[in-house]
Amino acid sequence: MSIYVARYTRLHPRLWAPYSITAYPHGFHDWPGDLAYPVWTPNARIITPRGAASIPLGDCATLDAAIEACWAHLATLDQDITPC
């Protein structure tokens, strides 16, 4: 689903590699119909001193909110950069 989201939505190419979005269009498994709202879960792929890691950015109610969560996380990375 991440490839579909990246290619067929307005997800900017800059977000394709470091971020993924998992879609649960009918909610999570075995939830009753009235609670089965769509859920979008964005994840950031980062490198830590211990190696590569995938960090969940929280559940979002819409695809736009998930994309915004990716951009917000990317903006925090720019703040951590220090000049050489």
N, C-alpha and C positions, 0 to 999 in steps of 0.2 A: 504494500500500500504506500510506503514512503516514496517509491519511485513514481507512482501515479500522482501523488500529491505534488512532488517536485516538478514534474513535467507538464501537468495539466491544470495547474492553478497559478496564482501570481507569486508563488514562492521564488524569491530572487535567487539567481544562480550562486551568489555568494554564500547562501545558506545551505546549498545542496550537500556538500561534503561534511561540514561539521555538525549538521543537525538532521534529525529524522523526526517524522510525525507519524505516530501510530493512530489509526482510526478505528473506532468502535461505533459504526453508524447506527447500530441498534442497541447501544448500551453494552454492559458486560454480560457474560454468559449467564443464563438461567435467571435473569432478573424479570420480575413481573412486568407485563406490558406497560403499566402506568409509570413505572420507574425506569424504563429502558430508553432514556434520553441519549442522543449521540454524545460521545466523549472523544476528544482529541487529546493525545498525550505527546507533547513535544519532548525530545531528548537532545541533550548536547553531548557531542563526543569530544572529549578533551584529553590532553596528555598531562599526567601528573608525575611526580618523582617516582612513583611506583609503576608507571606504565599507562596504557590507554584505559579510559574509563567512560562509561555512559552515564550521564547525570539526568534523571527525569526533572523536567521543569514544571511539573504539576499538570493536573487534568484541566482541560478547557472545554467550554460548552460549544464553541464554534471553531471552525478552521481559521477564521480571521484572528481569533484570540490566541490560537496556538502559534500562528505565524508571528504575531506581536510578541509573544513570549520569547520566541527565538531571537527577534531583533533586540528586545530588551536585554537578553543575556549577552548578545554580541556587543552591545554598547558598554556593558560592565567590563568586558575584556579590554576594550580600548582604554579604560581608566587605569588598568593595572600595568600598562606598558610604560616603562621608564627609558629615557634616552641613554644611549651608551656613552 
